[in-house]
Structures are given as structure tokens and as C-alpha cells.
């Protein structure tokens, strides 16, 4: 009996040792996981701060570009006593590096996402039809094209002048224009002949289709006549790229 009892206690001791080892291993795992989580949080915070610093630096450099462009324009004007303008579009800067400030009667078009998707889509947990409830890139482009067709002389999307190299890009529900991101509602403002631009908006087939979505899905669409002022801005914010001819293998 004594031998049997001692063997039983030995088994208990071995089991206890294994349990202790498992506990220690689990504690070690939890500690290492906690360290990794804290480390990643620190990195995230550092990354956020770095992004803020980069954004601040970009804004500072853009201000310097604006100041230098204005100085170049003043020097060019002082050096040139003979100025002639054959441009019919106020967004043509000629040899200047700055587009001048402009103001006048114009039209403001506002496009906005629908608030109905929260009830019709969100409640069911399905996002299959979400595209019907948001403003798309082609919707903004349709308004821009119609305003130009109606004789717009100068135009802004949100707070940025539309230039010869401006590109409207939508990513999800965010509008990207010349390096900046905007959330809806989106505003497109144009200075020019109001009656002609209003008629061009009404005649646009693409806008007529958009207005059908306004009626069915609750998208936002409004047009207002306003007296507008656009600030001066650098004429070229991004470098222009041109296509080149690809030579055939037979060409020498």
C-alpha cells in the first residue's frame, strides 16, 4: 500500500509541474502579446503625427509657390509694356504663372448623397444597392461638361479652380481633386452667362438621368444663381504629361 501511495503522489507532482509550466507559458504569451499591441499603438500614433507634419509641410510649400508665382507675375508685368490678350477664357493664363482672381454672376450646382440608404440598405445589412444612393464621378463630370457647354468662363469645384489639367476622381464617397479629398455635398460653381448655363444643365442627358435617381433614391441636386468670387491660384498645380508616338519595329 505504501509503495502504491508514493507512486500516486509522484504522478500528482508531475501533473502539477506540467500545469505550472502551462500557466507560465500562458502568462508569457499574454505579456508578449501586450507588448506587441502597445508597440503597434505607438507606431500608429507616430504615423499619424508624421502624416500631420507632412500635410503641414505641403501646405507651407503651397503657400510659398503661390507667393513666388505672384512675384513672377509682377515682374513679368513690369518688364512687359506691351500686353495683348486674345484669350476668350478667363482660365487661360497666357504666359502668367497665376490665374487672376475673377468675380461675376454665376451658377452654383450642389450634388449630395442620399440619406435614404440608411433605411433601405443599412437596415437589411446589404450594401448591394449602395451605388444608387451616392454621387459618382460621372455625375460631377456631367455638371462640369454642361457648364462649359453653356459658356462658363471660370469654374471651381469645392474650393479649387478648375484648370486645364484638373482631373475629377471619386474613390468611394470621397472626391479627390488636385491632391485634396472632399466629402459630399459637392459644389460646382461657374461664372458666365447664367441663362445659357442653366439651359445647358437642363438639356444635359446625363443630368436628366441623374435627376431620375434624385426622384427615386433621394440624391441631392440643387442649382442656384449667385454672384461669385474666385481667388487667384497657380495656373499649373501638377505637371502636364503628353502622349508619344510608338514606332513600329519596321520603322528605322
C-alpha positions as CSV (number, residue, x, y, z in Angstrom):
1,X,0.0,0.0,0.0
2,X,2.8,2.4,0.9
3,X,4.5,1.9,-2.5
4,X,1.3,2.5,-4.3
5,X,0.6,5.7,-2.4
6,X,4.0,7.1,-3.1
7,X,3.6,6.3,-6.8
8,X,0.2,8.1,-6.8
9,X,1.8,11.2,-5.2
10,X,4.6,11.1,-7.8
11,X,2.0,11.2,-10.6
12,X,0.3,14.1,-8.9
13,X,3.6,16.0,-8.6
14,X,4.3,15.5,-12.3
15,X,0.9,16.7,-13.3
16,X,1.3,19.8,-11.0
17,X,4.6,20.6,-12.6
18,X,3.1,20.4,-16.1
19,X,0.2,22.6,-15.1
20,X,2.6,25.2,-13.7
21,X,4.6,25.2,-16.9
22,X,1.5,25.7,-18.9
23,X,0.4,28.6,-16.7
24,X,3.9,30.2,-17.0
25,X,3.8,29.8,-20.8
26,X,0.3,31.3,-21.0
27,X,1.4,34.3,-18.9
28,X,4.5,34.8,-21.1
29,X,2.3,34.7,-24.2
30,X,-0.1,37.3,-22.8
31,X,2.8,39.6,-21.8
32,X,4.4,39.3,-25.2
33,X,1.1,40.0,-26.9
34,X,0.5,43.0,-24.7
35,X,3.9,44.4,-25.6
36,X,3.2,43.9,-29.3
37,X,-0.1,45.7,-29.1
38,X,1.4,48.6,-27.2
39,X,4.2,48.8,-29.7
40,X,1.8,48.8,-32.7
41,X,-0.2,51.6,-31.0
42,X,2.9,53.6,-30.6
43,X,3.8,53.2,-34.2
44,X,0.3,54.2,-35.2
45,X,0.4,57.3,-33.2
46,X,3.9,58.1,-34.6
47,X,2.5,57.6,-38.1
48,X,-0.5,59.9,-37.5
49,X,1.8,62.6,-36.3
50,X,4.1,62.1,-39.3
51,X,1.2,62.4,-41.6
52,X,0.1,65.6,-39.9
53,X,3.6,67.0,-40.2
54,X,3.7,66.1,-43.9
55,X,0.3,67.8,-44.5
56,X,1.5,70.9,-42.7
57,X,4.7,70.9,-44.8
58,X,2.8,70.6,-48.1
59,X,0.5,73.5,-47.1
60,X,3.5,75.6,-46.3
61,X,5.2,74.8,-49.6
62,X,2.0,75.5,-51.5
63,X,1.9,79.0,-49.8
64,X,5.5,79.6,-51.0
65,X,4.5,78.5,-54.5
66,X,1.6,81.0,-54.5
67,X,3.9,83.8,-53.2
68,X,6.6,83.1,-55.8
69,X,4.1,82.8,-58.6
70,X,2.6,86.2,-57.6
71,X,6.1,87.7,-57.6
72,X,6.9,86.3,-61.1
73,X,3.7,87.8,-62.4
74,X,4.5,91.2,-61.0
75,X,8.0,91.1,-62.5
76,X,6.6,89.9,-65.9
77,X,4.1,92.7,-65.9
78,X,6.7,95.3,-65.1
79,X,9.1,94.1,-67.8
80,X,6.4,93.9,-70.4
81,X,4.9,97.2,-71.5
82,X,3.0,95.7,-74.4
83,X,0.2,93.3,-73.3
84,X,-2.2,91.8,-75.7
85,X,-4.9,89.3,-74.8
86,X,-6.5,87.0,-77.4
87,X,-8.0,84.6,-74.9
88,X,-11.7,84.2,-74.6
89,X,-11.5,82.0,-71.5
90,X,-10.6,83.6,-68.1
91,X,-8.9,80.3,-67.1
92,X,-6.2,80.9,-69.8
93,X,-3.3,82.5,-68.0
94,X,-1.2,83.1,-71.2
95,X,2.5,83.4,-70.1
96,X,1.5,84.1,-66.5
97,X,2.0,81.5,-63.7
98,X,-1.1,82.7,-61.9
99,X,-4.8,82.7,-62.8
100,X,-6.1,86.1,-61.7
101,X,-9.0,86.5,-59.3
102,X,-12.3,86.7,-61.0
103,X,-15.9,87.6,-60.0
104,X,-19.3,87.9,-61.6
105,X,-22.7,86.4,-61.9
106,X,-22.8,82.7,-62.0
107,X,-24.3,79.3,-61.1
108,X,-23.7,77.0,-58.2
109,X,-24.7,73.3,-58.5
110,X,-24.7,71.1,-55.4
111,X,-24.7,67.3,-55.5
112,X,-25.2,65.3,-52.4
113,X,-25.5,61.6,-51.3
114,X,-29.0,60.3,-50.3
115,X,-29.9,59.8,-46.7
116,X,-32.3,57.1,-47.6
117,X,-29.7,54.4,-47.9
118,X,-29.6,54.1,-44.1
119,X,-33.2,52.9,-44.1
120,X,-33.3,51.0,-47.4
121,X,-29.8,49.5,-47.4
122,X,-28.3,49.7,-43.9
123,X,-31.2,48.1,-42.0
124,X,-31.1,44.9,-44.1
125,X,-27.3,44.6,-43.8
126,X,-26.9,44.6,-47.5
127,X,-24.9,47.2,-49.5
128,X,-25.6,45.7,-52.9
129,X,-27.6,48.8,-54.0
130,X,-25.4,51.4,-52.2
131,X,-24.2,52.8,-55.6
132,X,-27.7,54.1,-56.2
133,X,-27.6,56.4,-53.2
134,X,-24.2,58.1,-53.7
135,X,-22.8,60.7,-56.1
136,X,-20.4,59.3,-58.7
137,X,-17.5,60.7,-60.6
138,X,-19.6,60.8,-63.8
139,X,-22.2,62.9,-62.1
140,X,-19.7,65.6,-61.2
141,X,-18.2,65.4,-64.7
142,X,-21.7,65.8,-66.2
143,X,-22.3,69.1,-64.4
144,X,-18.8,70.4,-65.3
145,X,-19.3,69.5,-69.0
146,X,-22.7,71.1,-69.1
147,X,-21.5,74.3,-67.5
148,X,-18.6,74.6,-70.0
149,X,-21.0,73.9,-72.8
150,X,-23.2,76.7,-71.5
151,X,-20.4,79.2,-71.9
152,X,-18.8,79.1,-68.4
153,X,-15.8,81.4,-68.3
154,X,-14.3,80.3,-65.0
155,X,-15.1,77.4,-62.7
156,X,-14.5,76.0,-59.2
157,X,-15.1,72.5,-57.8
158,X,-15.4,72.9,-54.0
159,X,-12.7,75.5,-53.2
160,X,-10.4,74.8,-56.2
161,X,-10.3,76.4,-59.6
162,X,-10.7,74.0,-62.5
163,X,-7.6,74.1,-64.6
164,X,-6.6,72.7,-68.0
165,X,-5.1,69.7,-66.2
166,X,-7.7,69.2,-63.5
167,X,-9.0,65.7,-63.1
168,X,-12.1,64.7,-61.1
169,X,-11.6,61.4,-59.3
170,X,-14.0,59.7,-57.0
171,X,-12.9,56.9,-54.6
172,X,-16.0,55.5,-52.8
173,X,-17.9,58.6,-51.5
174,X,-14.8,60.8,-51.5
175,X,-13.9,63.3,-54.2
176,X,-10.2,63.7,-55.0
177,X,-9.1,66.9,-56.8
178,X,-5.5,68.0,-57.3
179,X,-4.3,66.2,-54.2
180,X,-7.1,67.1,-51.8
181,X,-10.0,65.0,-50.6
182,X,-13.6,66.2,-50.2
183,X,-16.7,64.6,-48.8
184,X,-20.2,65.4,-50.1
185,X,-22.1,67.6,-50.6
186,X,-20.0,68.6,-53.7
187,X,-20.4,72.1,-55.1
188,X,-19.5,73.1,-58.7
189,X,-19.5,76.9,-59.2
190,X,-19.2,78.7,-62.6
191,X,-19.0,82.3,-63.6
192,X,-20.5,83.1,-67.0
193,X,-23.8,83.7,-68.8
194,X,-26.3,82.4,-66.3
195,X,-29.2,81.8,-68.7
196,X,-27.1,79.8,-71.1
197,X,-25.5,77.7,-68.3
198,X,-29.0,77.0,-66.8
199,X,-30.3,75.9,-70.2
200,X,-27.2,73.6,-70.7
201,X,-27.8,71.9,-67.4
202,X,-31.5,71.3,-68.3
203,X,-30.5,70.0,-71.8
204,X,-27.8,67.6,-70.5
205,X,-28.9,64.0,-70.9
206,X,-26.5,62.8,-68.2
207,X,-28.0,65.2,-65.7
208,X,-31.5,64.2,-66.7
209,X,-30.6,60.6,-65.8
210,X,-29.1,61.8,-62.5
211,X,-32.4,63.6,-61.7
212,X,-34.3,60.4,-62.1
213,X,-32.1,59.0,-59.3
214,X,-32.9,62.1,-57.3
215,X,-36.6,61.3,-57.6
216,X,-36.3,57.6,-56.8
217,X,-33.3,57.3,-54.4
218,X,-33.3,60.8,-52.8
219,X,-30.0,62.1,-54.2
220,X,-29.4,65.8,-53.7
221,X,-29.4,68.2,-56.6
222,X,-29.8,72.0,-56.4
223,X,-29.0,74.9,-58.7
224,X,-28.7,78.5,-57.5
225,X,-27.8,81.8,-59.2
226,X,-25.2,83.7,-57.2
227,X,-22.6,86.5,-57.5
228,X,-19.3,84.6,-57.2
229,X,-15.7,85.4,-56.5
230,X,-12.8,83.1,-57.2
231,X,-9.4,83.8,-55.6
232,X,-6.2,83.9,-57.7
233,X,-4.5,80.5,-58.0
234,X,-1.3,79.0,-59.6
235,X,-2.0,78.2,-63.2
236,X,-0.4,74.8,-63.1
237,X,-0.6,72.7,-59.9
238,X,0.6,69.4,-61.5
239,X,3.0,68.7,-64.3
240,X,1.5,68.0,-67.7
241,X,2.2,64.8,-69.5
242,X,2.0,64.2,-73.2
243,X,1.5,61.1,-75.3
244,X,4.2,60.0,-77.6
245,X,4.0,58.0,-80.8
246,X,5.1,54.4,-80.5
247,X,7.3,53.5,-83.5
248,X,6.7,50.2,-85.3
249,X,9.5,47.6,-85.3
250,X,9.7,48.1,-89.1
251,X,10.5,51.8,-88.7
252,X,14.2,52.8,-88.7
